[in-house]
Amino acid sequence: GATPQREDQISRLIDTVVMSLPPSSSSGCPVDHSSDAMACPVSGASKKELPPDHDTESTDGLSTVRVRSSIPKLVQEDELKHNTEAATATKPTSNNETWDFPSPQRFYNAMRKKGWQPDKRDIASVVSIHNTVNERTWREVMKYEELHYSECATPKLAKFYRVFGRQDEFSPKARLRNWMGYQLPFDRHDWIVDRCGSKVRYIIDFYRGAPDPHGRPAIVIDARPELTMGGLFDRISVQLLSLLGAKE
C-alpha cells in the first residue's frame, strides 16, 4: 500500500488537478480538472505535441509545449472565419478541430493568477492527470453518443463548465448515492455536446478512487446525459449493453 507520505502527495496532486485551467480560445481544455476508476496515464490518450505557446514564456523551468487532444471541438462560425483568415496555405483551418490542452507553464501561470500556490514539482504529473481525465471523460460520453451514430456520426464538444460549491449543486444521483452511504463527488462538470445541431448536456461527477498498487492516484468518472426522457433512455440502453457485454 501507499505510505502516508505518498498518500499526502496523491491527495495534493488530485486537489491541484481540481484547480485546473479554464479554456481559452487557443489553448483550452474541456474541463478545468478531473474522472471511473482510472489511474494516470490511460492507454490511448493523445500525445500529439503542438508548437510552444508563443505568449507564454518559460520563467519557471516548465515546458511551454501544448498537447492536442482527441476531443472534437465545435468551432463557431465567427471563430472559424477568424481562424481561416489567419491561416496560411501550409496550415489550413477548418471546423474539423480538436481541443488543445494547456502547456505546463500556462497551467502553472493560470493557477498562480487564481491565488493558488502549486508546487512546480507536481505540475508535470498534474497536467498528465488532467489531460488523461479529459480524454477518458470523452470516451465515457461517446458510449452514449454511439447510440445516435445513424443521426450524427461526428458529435463535438461545444462547451463545458464547472458546477460546484453549494450543496444544491450536487446532482440528484450524487445526493442519492450519498444518502445510501457513499461519498459525495469532489467535483462536478457539465459538458455541452453538439449532436449535429442538437445540444445535449452531460453531467459528470468526479470521485476519488483508491490508489493503485503503485500508489498512482485514481479518479472515478461518472458521466451520463442529463435526466430527460431521451437521456433516461440512453442511460438504460448503455447499462443494458454493459450487462450484456459482461455476460459474453
LINHU-V630530 format. One line per field, one symbol per residue. phi: phi as a letter, one per 20 degrees, with the letter a starting at -180 (. if undefined). A space follows every 10 residues. Layout:
phi=???
This chain:
phi=.ffgffffff ffffffgfef fffdfdbebf qeae..fbdd edgnffcffd gfffdceedc mdfdeeceee efdfefgfff fffffefefe cfdceedcfd effgffgfff fffenecfeg feggfffffg ffffffffff ffgefffdgf ebecfceeaa becaqegfef fgfffffffe oefffeabcd dddeeloeec eddcddcfdf gfgenffcce dddbffedff ffffffffff ffffffef
